[in-house]
Amino acid sequence: MTHPTKKPADGTDLMMKSIKHWEKGGRGRQIARRVLKGFLEWAVMRGKLPTAYAPPASVPETRNDKRMGYPLNDADILQLVENTPNEKWRFAIQLCAVYGLRPEELRHLAIKEGLKGKELWCNYQKSMGGVKGAKTKPRRLNPLFVLDMDGNPVDWKLQSRLEIGEALPSVGKPGKGSEAFGTHLRRNPLWQQLREKAEATGEILTPYSFRHRYAKQSHAKGFPIKNIAFSMGHTVDVHVPSYARFIPDGTADLYNKANKTKAA
């Protein structure tokens, strides 16, 4: 005989029963918990539910370790550009690689008049995290050219092409840019090969892999962290945990120097 489901005793009980179907520590469970918390707060405040169903202040959760994103190298990017027949998507790939863009930012690009001429800006504003309601500010974009096999910078004249109105592909509904970009990339056989290459290193290939390349190369060139974070639309506090693995700490140099030093 099947027994009827017991009525939740309070808000905590209701929340835990509602999210139990999501993997503990997963992103889906985190989103479900946040949405349900907001709904219960609204329902109790409006008198739709008894105060006993107010959500708990917090539900201790252990998040799964986030897999590290694979930074595409310049040879990978040149191959992708060459193997992308659609001109609009090729343009999008070039912009994301050279300026370290989030795919969503492709719809927020603008040419502005600066002190030394025209500048390329991104007007996209996203949550900064930490302070409720705080948003990132529009920022000037700084190119970091992809290098060819001989180490020479490849200038695709991206800003000039935007100035004359060259079209970019549709990246879906607002907030869905990464999904649209990823859907297109997955249709490319070369992307599948690169995904296997990334997995062999324990990393994951995503549309943000162009952005990871920008961060890695910026740190390799020794740019100050503050400048890199600003150029990528981060605060330093957000940038460092995300890209700490690319920040040189001098450890390898110390050991290399020791290996080259002759004994006295």
Contacts in CASP RR format, 6 or more apart in sequence:
PFRMAT RR
TARGET T0000
AUTHOR 0000-0000-0000
METHOD contacts of the structure
MODEL  1
MTHPTKKPADGTDLMMKSIKHWEKGGRGRQIARRVLKGFLEWAVMRGKLP
TAYAPPASVPETRNDKRMGYPLNDADILQLVENTPNEKWRFAIQLCAVYG
LRPEELRHLAIKEGLKGKELWCNYQKSMGGVKGAKTKPRRLNPLFVLDMD
GNPVDWKLQSRLEIGEALPSVGKPGKGSEAFGTHLRRNPLWQQLREKAEA
TGEILTPYSFRHRYAKQSHAKGFPIKNIAFSMGHTVDVHVPSYARFIPDG
TADLYNKANKTKAA
8 14 0 8 1.000
8 17 0 8 1.000
8 53 0 8 1.000
9 52 0 8 1.000
10 52 0 8 1.000
10 53 0 8 1.000
11 40 0 8 1.000
11 52 0 8 1.000
11 53 0 8 1.000
11 54 0 8 1.000
11 55 0 8 1.000
11 56 0 8 1.000
12 55 0 8 1.000
12 56 0 8 1.000
12 59 0 8 1.000
14 40 0 8 1.000
14 53 0 8 1.000
15 33 0 8 1.000
15 36 0 8 1.000
15 37 0 8 1.000
15 40 0 8 1.000
15 55 0 8 1.000
15 56 0 8 1.000
15 59 0 8 1.000
16 59 0 8 1.000
18 32 0 8 1.000
18 36 0 8 1.000
19 29 0 8 1.000
19 32 0 8 1.000
19 33 0 8 1.000
19 36 0 8 1.000
22 28 0 8 1.000
22 29 0 8 1.000
22 32 0 8 1.000
23 29 0 8 1.000
23 64 0 8 1.000
24 61 0 8 1.000
24 62 0 8 1.000
25 61 0 8 1.000
25 62 0 8 1.000
25 63 0 8 1.000
25 64 0 8 1.000
26 63 0 8 1.000
26 64 0 8 1.000
29 61 0 8 1.000
30 61 0 8 1.000
30 63 0 8 1.000
33 59 0 8 1.000
33 61 0 8 1.000
36 55 0 8 1.000
37 55 0 8 1.000
38 55 0 8 1.000
40 49 0 8 1.000
40 53 0 8 1.000
40 54 0 8 1.000
40 55 0 8 1.000
41 54 0 8 1.000
41 55 0 8 1.000
42 48 0 8 1.000
43 49 0 8 1.000
43 53 0 8 1.000
44 50 0 8 1.000
44 51 0 8 1.000
44 53 0 8 1.000
44 54 0 8 1.000
67 202 0 8 1.000
67 203 0 8 1.000
67 204 0 8 1.000
68 202 0 8 1.000
68 203 0 8 1.000
68 204 0 8 1.000
68 245 0 8 1.000
69 198 0 8 1.000
69 203 0 8 1.000
69 204 0 8 1.000
69 205 0 8 1.000
69 206 0 8 1.000
69 208 0 8 1.000
69 209 0 8 1.000
69 212 0 8 1.000
70 194 0 8 1.000
70 197 0 8 1.000
70 198 0 8 1.000
70 201 0 8 1.000
70 203 0 8 1.000
70 204 0 8 1.000
70 205 0 8 1.000
70 206 0 8 1.000
70 209 0 8 1.000
70 212 0 8 1.000
71 209 0 8 1.000
71 212 0 8 1.000
71 213 0 8 1.000
71 215 0 8 1.000
71 216 0 8 1.000
71 246 0 8 1.000
72 80 0 8 1.000
72 97 0 8 1.000
72 194 0 8 1.000
72 205 0 8 1.000
72 209 0 8 1.000
72 210 0 8 1.000
72 212 0 8 1.000
72 213 0 8 1.000
73 213 0 8 1.000
74 146 0 8 1.000
74 147 0 8 1.000
74 148 0 8 1.000
74 213 0 8 1.000
75 149 0 8 1.000
76 194 0 8 1.000
77 93 0 8 1.000
77 97 0 8 1.000
77 146 0 8 1.000
77 210 0 8 1.000
77 213 0 8 1.000
78 146 0 8 1.000
78 148 0 8 1.000
78 154 0 8 1.000
79 190 0 8 1.000
80 93 0 8 1.000
80 188 0 8 1.000
80 190 0 8 1.000
80 191 0 8 1.000
80 194 0 8 1.000
81 90 0 8 1.000
81 93 0 8 1.000
81 94 0 8 1.000
83 188 0 8 1.000
83 189 0 8 1.000
83 190 0 8 1.000
84 90 0 8 1.000
84 93 0 8 1.000
84 188 0 8 1.000
86 169 0 8 1.000
88 167 0 8 1.000
88 168 0 8 1.000
88 169 0 8 1.000
89 169 0 8 1.000
89 184 0 8 1.000
91 158 0 8 1.000
91 161 0 8 1.000
91 166 0 8 1.000
91 167 0 8 1.000
91 168 0 8 1.000
91 169 0 8 1.000
92 103 0 8 1.000
92 106 0 8 1.000
92 168 0 8 1.000
92 169 0 8 1.000
92 171 0 8 1.000
92 181 0 8 1.000
93 210 0 8 1.000
94 156 0 8 1.000
94 158 0 8 1.000
95 101 0 8 1.000
95 106 0 8 1.000
95 109 0 8 1.000
95 158 0 8 1.000
95 168 0 8 1.000
96 103 0 8 1.000
96 106 0 8 1.000
96 181 0 8 1.000
96 207 0 8 1.000
96 210 0 8 1.000
96 211 0 8 1.000
97 146 0 8 1.000
97 210 0 8 1.000
97 213 0 8 1.000
97 214 0 8 1.000
98 143 0 8 1.000
98 144 0 8 1.000
98 145 0 8 1.000
98 146 0 8 1.000
98 156 0 8 1.000
98 158 0 8 1.000
98 214 0 8 1.000
99 120 0 8 1.000
99 122 0 8 1.000
99 141 0 8 1.000
99 142 0 8 1.000
99 143 0 8 1.000
99 144 0 8 1.000
99 158 0 8 1.000
99 214 0 8 1.000
100 144 0 8 1.000
100 210 0 8 1.000
100 211 0 8 1.000
100 213 0 8 1.000
100 214 0 8 1.000
100 215 0 8 1.000
100 232 0 8 1.000
101 122 0 8 1.000
101 141 0 8 1.000
101 210 0 8 1.000
101 211 0 8 1.000
102 124 0 8 1.000
102 178 0 8 1.000
102 208 0 8 1.000
102 211 0 8 1.000
103 171 0 8 1.000
103 177 0 8 1.000
103 178 0 8 1.000
103 180 0 8 1.000
103 181 0 8 1.000
103 182 0 8 1.000
103 207 0 8 1.000
103 208 0 8 1.000
104 124 0 8 1.000
104 126 0 8 1.000
104 171 0 8 1.000
104 174 0 8 1.000
104 175 0 8 1.000
104 176 0 8 1.000
104 177 0 8 1.000
104 178 0 8 1.000
105 122 0 8 1.000
105 124 0 8 1.000
106 168 0 8 1.000
106 169 0 8 1.000
106 171 0 8 1.000
106 177 0 8 1.000
106 181 0 8 1.000
107 124 0 8 1.000
107 168 0 8 1.000
107 171 0 8 1.000
107 174 0 8 1.000
107 177 0 8 1.000
108 122 0 8 1.000
108 123 0 8 1.000
108 124 0 8 1.000
109 120 0 8 1.000
109 121 0 8 1.000
109 122 0 8 1.000
109 123 0 8 1.000
109 141 0 8 1.000
109 162 0 8 1.000
110 120 0 8 1.000
110 121 0 8 1.000
110 122 0 8 1.000
110 123 0 8 1.000
111 118 0 8 1.000
111 119 0 8 1.000
111 120 0 8 1.000
111 121 0 8 1.000
111 159 0 8 1.000
111 162 0 8 1.000
111 163 0 8 1.000
112 118 0 8 1.000
112 119 0 8 1.000
112 120 0 8 1.000
112 121 0 8 1.000
112 140 0 8 1.000
113 119 0 8 1.000
118 159 0 8 1.000
118 163 0 8 1.000
119 140 0 8 1.000
119 141 0 8 1.000
120 140 0 8 1.000
120 141 0 8 1.000
120 158 0 8 1.000
120 159 0 8 1.000
120 162 0 8 1.000
121 138 0 8 1.000
121 139 0 8 1.000
121 140 0 8 1.000
121 141 0 8 1.000
122 138 0 8 1.000
122 139 0 8 1.000
122 141 0 8 1.000
122 233 0 8 1.000
123 138 0 8 1.000
124 136 0 8 1.000
124 138 0 8 1.000
125 135 0 8 1.000
125 136 0 8 1.000
125 137 0 8 1.000
125 138 0 8 1.000
126 135 0 8 1.000
126 136 0 8 1.000
127 133 0 8 1.000
127 134 0 8 1.000
127 135 0 8 1.000
127 136 0 8 1.000
128 134 0 8 1.000
128 135 0 8 1.000
128 136 0 8 1.000
128 235 0 8 1.000
128 238 0 8 1.000
129 238 0 8 1.000
136 233 0 8 1.000
136 234 0 8 1.000
139 230 0 8 1.000
139 231 0 8 1.000
139 233 0 8 1.000
141 231 0 8 1.000
142 231 0 8 1.000
143 158 0 8 1.000
143 159 0 8 1.000
144 214 0 8 1.000
144 217 0 8 1.000
144 218 0 8 1.000
145 153 0 8 1.000
145 154 0 8 1.000
145 155 0 8 1.000
146 153 0 8 1.000
146 154 0 8 1.000
147 153 0 8 1.000
147 154 0 8 1.000
148 154 0 8 1.000
169 180 0 8 1.000
169 184 0 8 1.000
170 180 0 8 1.000
171 177 0 8 1.000
171 180 0 8 1.000
171 181 0 8 1.000
172 179 0 8 1.000
172 180 0 8 1.000
178 206 0 8 1.000
178 207 0 8 1.000
178 208 0 8 1.000
181 207 0 8 1.000
182 206 0 8 1.000
182 207 0 8 1.000
185 191 0 8 1.000
185 207 0 8 1.000
186 192 0 8 1.000
191 205 0 8 1.000
194 205 0 8 1.000
195 205 0 8 1.000
197 205 0 8 1.000
198 204 0 8 1.000
198 205 0 8 1.000
198 209 0 8 1.000
199 205 0 8 1.000
211 232 0 8 1.000
212 243 0 8 1.000
214 232 0 8 1.000
215 228 0 8 1.000
215 232 0 8 1.000
215 239 0 8 1.000
215 242 0 8 1.000
215 243 0 8 1.000
215 246 0 8 1.000
216 243 0 8 1.000
216 246 0 8 1.000
218 228 0 8 1.000
218 231 0 8 1.000
219 225 0 8 1.000
219 228 0 8 1.000
219 243 0 8 1.000
219 246 0 8 1.000
219 247 0 8 1.000
219 248 0 8 1.000
220 246 0 8 1.000
220 248 0 8 1.000
222 248 0 8 1.000
225 236 0 8 1.000
225 239 0 8 1.000
225 240 0 8 1.000
225 247 0 8 1.000
226 236 0 8 1.000
228 239 0 8 1.000
228 243 0 8 1.000
229 235 0 8 1.000
229 236 0 8 1.000
229 238 0 8 1.000
229 239 0 8 1.000
229 240 0 8 1.000
232 239 0 8 1.000
234 242 0 8 1.000
240 247 0 8 1.000
END
